[in-house]
Amino acid sequence: MEMLADALLIMGAAGAALYCRILAKRLGALKNLDSGLGAAIAALSRQVDELRGSIEQARAASGEQTRSLSQLTARAEMAAGRLELLLAALHENGRERPIEKGPVEKRRRAGAEAEAEAAPDDEPPFIARAASAITREAPARDTRWSAAP
């Protein structure tokens, strides 16, 4: 019986030694920088650096878009202001104006009469002047997005 106990004890020690040997091999592979945990950490570090770079690029692009959008908004506000002035002047043109005395008013009336003769009958002279002012001040069209003629 002692021999049986000794045989079981030797087999248990041999199994524990084999188990320790396998664990040591796995731990050695895990420590390896080329294919183990070190390689995984290095790969994650590279990905973090790439993500930082792409975030910086996105910030720069969004900053450019913000500046462009603010410029377009300012241009739209200026155009809206001009349109409001033109509409106000158009409504004012429909009302009778008080007659001013003096040579300046005579020259104005003479100029208005000359414009009225030159302008078509269906369109008041102020509208023709406003339309020509708008077309002179209109910015060049962006043809990148329009269809080819």
C-alpha atoms as one frame of an Amber mdcrd trajectory, in Angstrom:
protein
   0.000   0.000   0.000   2.868   2.305   0.661   4.120   1.567  -2.773   0.781
   2.492  -4.251   0.803   5.738  -2.286   4.355   6.459  -3.421   3.407   5.725
  -7.057   0.417   8.108  -6.842   2.613  10.749  -5.229   5.205  10.444  -8.004
   2.486  10.632 -10.686   1.015  13.732  -9.021   4.445  15.374  -8.865   5.070
  14.502 -12.526   1.673  15.995 -13.501   2.380  19.163 -11.516   5.806  19.427
 -13.178   4.228  19.018 -16.622   1.573  21.623 -15.776   4.247  24.069 -14.600
   6.227  23.489 -17.774   3.193  24.273 -19.968   2.440  27.431 -17.936   6.047
  28.590 -18.244   5.891  28.165 -22.029   2.656  30.148 -22.293   3.988  32.893
 -20.048   7.137  33.113 -22.163   5.038  33.454 -25.321   2.955  36.158 -23.655
   6.079  38.148 -22.771   7.396  37.955 -26.346   7.297  41.476 -27.898   7.026
  40.207 -31.470   3.888  38.091 -31.198   2.545  38.297 -27.659   1.077  40.951
 -25.421   3.831  43.388 -26.396   2.756  43.212 -30.037  -0.867  43.833 -29.052
   0.148  46.861 -26.974   2.277  48.211 -29.829  -0.617  47.790 -32.288  -3.007
  49.589 -29.942  -0.493  52.401 -29.497  -0.240  52.844 -33.291  -4.025  52.940
 -33.597  -4.272  55.589 -30.887  -1.722  57.748 -32.737  -3.624  57.346 -36.007
  -6.889  58.309 -34.301  -5.277  61.421 -32.827  -4.108  62.437 -36.289  -7.541
  61.918 -37.828  -9.165  63.899 -35.011  -6.787  66.809 -35.675  -7.620  66.664
 -39.389 -11.348  66.676 -38.596 -10.897  69.696 -36.310  -9.012  71.586 -39.008
 -11.654  70.756 -41.622 -14.489  71.783 -39.329 -12.700  75.063 -38.590 -12.418
  75.799 -42.308 -16.070  74.933 -42.850 -17.076  77.171 -39.953 -15.165  80.110
 -41.439 -16.669  79.483 -44.868 -20.163  79.225 -43.430 -19.758  82.456 -41.472
 -18.595  84.261 -44.623 -21.569  82.938 -46.574 -23.908  83.963 -43.771 -22.474
  87.478 -43.765 -22.916  87.721 -47.536 -26.507  86.487 -47.227 -27.244  89.052
 -44.511 -25.844  91.834 -46.707 -27.937  90.677 -49.639 -31.026  90.511 -47.433
 -30.355  94.057 -46.236 -30.035  95.275 -49.826 -33.273  93.540 -50.759 -35.052
  95.131 -47.800 -33.804  98.556 -48.886 -34.927  97.922 -52.442 -38.368  96.795
 -51.278 -38.705  99.819 -49.008 -37.696 102.111 -51.852 -40.128 100.338 -54.173
 -42.976 100.861 -51.729 -41.907 104.454 -51.241 -41.826 104.998 -54.998 -45.519
 104.142 -55.202 -46.468 106.965 -52.788 -46.610 110.636 -53.704 -43.609 112.617
 -52.548 -43.832 116.169 -51.240 -42.700 118.776 -53.738 -39.465 120.482 -52.809
 -38.752 123.983 -53.896 -35.570 125.082 -55.551 -33.307 124.337 -58.494 -32.212
 120.972 -57.080 -35.771 119.637 -57.252 -36.172 120.917 -60.810 -33.044 119.022
 -61.845 -34.305 115.891 -60.096 -37.644 116.126 -61.825 -35.975 116.690 -65.174
 -33.761 113.629 -64.599 -36.744 111.535 -63.516 -38.713 112.620 -66.597 -35.783
 111.685 -68.817 -35.554 108.286 -67.166 -39.294 107.794 -67.455 -39.062 108.430
 -71.197 -36.130 106.019 -71.544 -37.670 103.245 -69.408 -40.490 100.980 -70.665
 -44.033 102.090 -69.862 -44.946  99.033 -67.793 -42.019  99.427 -65.386 -41.387
 102.496 -63.188 -37.930 104.055 -63.637 -36.885 103.235 -60.087 -37.343  99.516
 -60.670 -35.147  99.655 -63.759 -32.422 101.476 -61.790 -32.696  99.011 -58.903
 -32.528  96.029 -61.234 -29.428  97.386 -62.946 -27.817  98.090 -59.553 -28.495
  94.533 -58.427 -27.043  93.016 -61.560 -23.917  95.168 -61.283 -23.323  94.201
 -57.641 -24.188  90.516 -57.994 -21.193  88.244 -57.340 -20.008  85.816 -59.972
 -21.979  82.581 -60.079 -20.393  79.419 -58.754 -20.608  77.092 -61.748 -19.154
  74.042 -60.068 -22.572  72.653 -59.164 -24.652  73.843 -62.108 -25.442  71.703
 -65.110 -23.429  72.200 -68.256 -25.214  74.363 -70.907
